[in-house]
Amino acid sequence: MESILQMKGITKKFGNVKVLDNVDLTLYRGRVLALLGENGAGKSTLMKILCGIYEKDEGNIYLKGEKVNIRNVRDAEKYGITMIHQELNLVPSLSIAENIFLGREYVKTFNSIDWKKIKQESVKILHELGMDLNVDMLVKHLSVGEQQMVEIARSLLMNAEILVMDEPTAALTEGETRRLFEVIKRLRKEGRSIIYISHRMNEIFEICDDYIVLRDGRLISQGKISEVTRDDLVKMMVGRELKEHFPYEYSSPGEEILRVENLSVKGMFEKVSFVVRRGEVVGLAGLIGAGRTEVSKTIFGFYRKTSGKIYLEGKEVEIKSPRDAIEKGIMYLSEDRRNEGLIVKHTLKENMTLSALKKISDYIGTISFSKERSIVNEMIQKLNIKSFSPNQKVFRLSGGNQQKVAIAKCLLTNPKLIILDEPTRGID
């Protein structure tokens, strides 16, 4: 096998904390490499170094046997390396076509942009992914899953030799995932190489050829997927044997907590009815665009219902805003944590307590920092959030740990009902 990429002795520190410690990685031409590890293991940091987003502190990178210095994203693109990020990097106020070709626009004579060709090529690449979208539509009007497919289309357009995919199926339906896998198989046949980051083990064994496991910023093992089992990989990732990956918890549902009758929002969904009982988990299923998120956001007060009724603990309620919902004991975990769930430039503790300030304040609204510190530290331990301190900015956390902060924010309100929209996105 011909190696196309070697990363040797890669080390990276943030402040005094070493997040990567002497890591090696080898990628072969025409093969898919699974990059595995728990949240905070260093996977995304290693890939951001490869793609020029971060600079390494120590180590070397070799492409086709030649040492290269990747200082920024432009350098990475010049060497044929691109990345589909776990966190979407699209411009909401631009159209689908404008996002796909941003920075790579076709131009005609006198440097005028060839919009006709851009739109034609955008339609073509989206059709390859099985997507039938109006390429003039603004990205902000798309669902998170549709935005993910636009992000994938944008990366495929570059014809990169090395493609990094960070949790690419996290927001996709089963059908969209299958179409993406067909694209990956085609790219592999064309001799292109892919680094695939995912916590979904069934995907790893279906689409990947090789694996590398990181734990706490160190290389644990690497080899061929065909030579290991699911349990082997999990043991390498967590450092111990897990007997039950998803143990079933038995519960006896109690009295009715939520009843929705003929709930409708014009142009979104019509006449939705269901019941949720105390201690019960109800699954709300459907394809992207079916209205799952819209129903959830209406119950939470983000959208105003046009008809129908909502009952909480047997009493009809009018929920006019998210504040109303929170005060009535309803919390919503958004599928889009960066835009709707977290303020990523604020600290971990500020985000966690944002919806539960009454819990840590006295009767005149003065925050008790000792209370804040206590409940935040408790939640960090309960959810195993990997951070340097509660004062760390959220954007510095891995995607999975950001999701855990969003979950902690919901739990700290002690909700009667919690609505989880794609809650496992990016979580191991």
Order of alpha helices (4+ residues) and beta strands (2+ residues): beta-beta-beta-alpha-beta-beta-alpha-beta-alpha-alpha-alpha-beta-alpha-beta-alpha-beta-beta-alpha-beta-beta-alpha-beta-beta-alpha-beta-alpha-alpha-alpha-beta
